[in-house]
Amino acid sequence: MTAAVHIFVWAFTAYLAAGFVFAVLFVIFGAQRIDSQAPGSTLGFRAIVIPGATALWPLLLARWTRGVGDPPGERNAHRNSSLREV
């Protein structure tokens, strides 16, 4: 049992370490590539983004490598009905 715990802790630590390295690079270079509001953002915004980017780095890496695209659209009943009328 302790070997499994050690492996889990090691894997989680490696995931967080890789995530932190990615997050720093993402905040410096990648955020403005996938978010049109990020260029010119403050240091405070970038500091707030680091924990989330550390935790979600595989998803952000996939989005960053796909490149810039349109942001995901909101899908709700009102928008769906307005799109059908066009």
C-alpha positions in Angstrom: 0.0 0.0 0.0 2.8 2.5 0.8 4.4 1.9 -2.6 1.1 2.8 -4.3 0.9 6.0 -2.2 4.5 6.9 -3.0 3.9 6.4 -6.7 0.7 8.5 -6.5 2.5 11.3 -4.7 5.4 11.2 -7.1 3.0 11.3 -10.1 1.0 14.1 -8.7 4.1 16.1 -7.9 5.4 15.5 -11.4 2.0 16.7 -12.8 2.1 19.8 -10.7 5.8 20.6 -11.6 5.1 20.2 -15.3 1.9 22.3 -14.9 3.8 25.1 -13.1 6.4 25.2 -15.9 3.7 25.2 -18.5 1.7 27.9 -16.6 4.6 30.3 -16.5 5.2 29.9 -20.2 1.5 30.1 -20.9 1.1 33.3 -19.0 4.0 34.9 -20.8 3.4 33.6 -24.3 0.2 31.6 -24.7 -2.6 33.5 -23.0 -2.7 36.3 -25.5 -2.8 33.7 -28.3 -6.0 32.0 -27.2 -7.7 34.9 -25.5 -8.3 38.2 -27.3 -8.6 40.1 -24.0 -5.3 38.9 -22.6 -2.8 41.2 -24.5 -2.0 44.1 -22.3 -3.4 42.4 -19.2 -2.0 43.3 -15.8 0.5 41.4 -13.7 -2.3 40.7 -11.2 -4.4 39.0 -13.9 -1.4 36.9 -14.9 -0.8 35.9 -11.3 -4.4 34.9 -10.9 -4.2 32.7 -14.0 -1.2 30.7 -12.9 -3.0 28.3 -10.4 -5.7 27.5 -12.9 -3.2 27.0 -15.7 -1.1 24.7 -13.5 -4.1 22.5 -12.7 -5.6 22.5 -16.2 -2.4 22.5 -18.3 -3.2 19.6 -20.6 -6.4 21.3 -21.7 -4.8 24.6 -22.2 -1.9 23.0 -24.0 -4.3 21.4 -26.5 -6.1 24.7 -27.0 -2.7 26.6 -27.4 -1.4 24.2 -30.0 -4.7 24.3 -32.0 -4.0 28.1 -32.3 -6.3 31.0 -32.4 -9.9 30.4 -33.2 -13.2 31.9 -32.4 -14.1 31.7 -28.8 -16.7 29.1 -27.9 -20.2 30.5 -28.4 -22.8 30.6 -25.7 -25.6 28.1 -26.3 -29.0 28.8 -24.7 -32.6 28.7 -25.7 -32.7 32.4 -26.6 -29.6 32.3 -28.8 -30.8 29.1 -30.5 -34.2 30.6 -31.4 -32.6 33.8 -32.7 -30.2 31.7 -34.9 -33.1 29.8 -36.5 -34.9 33.0 -37.5 -31.9 34.2 -39.5 
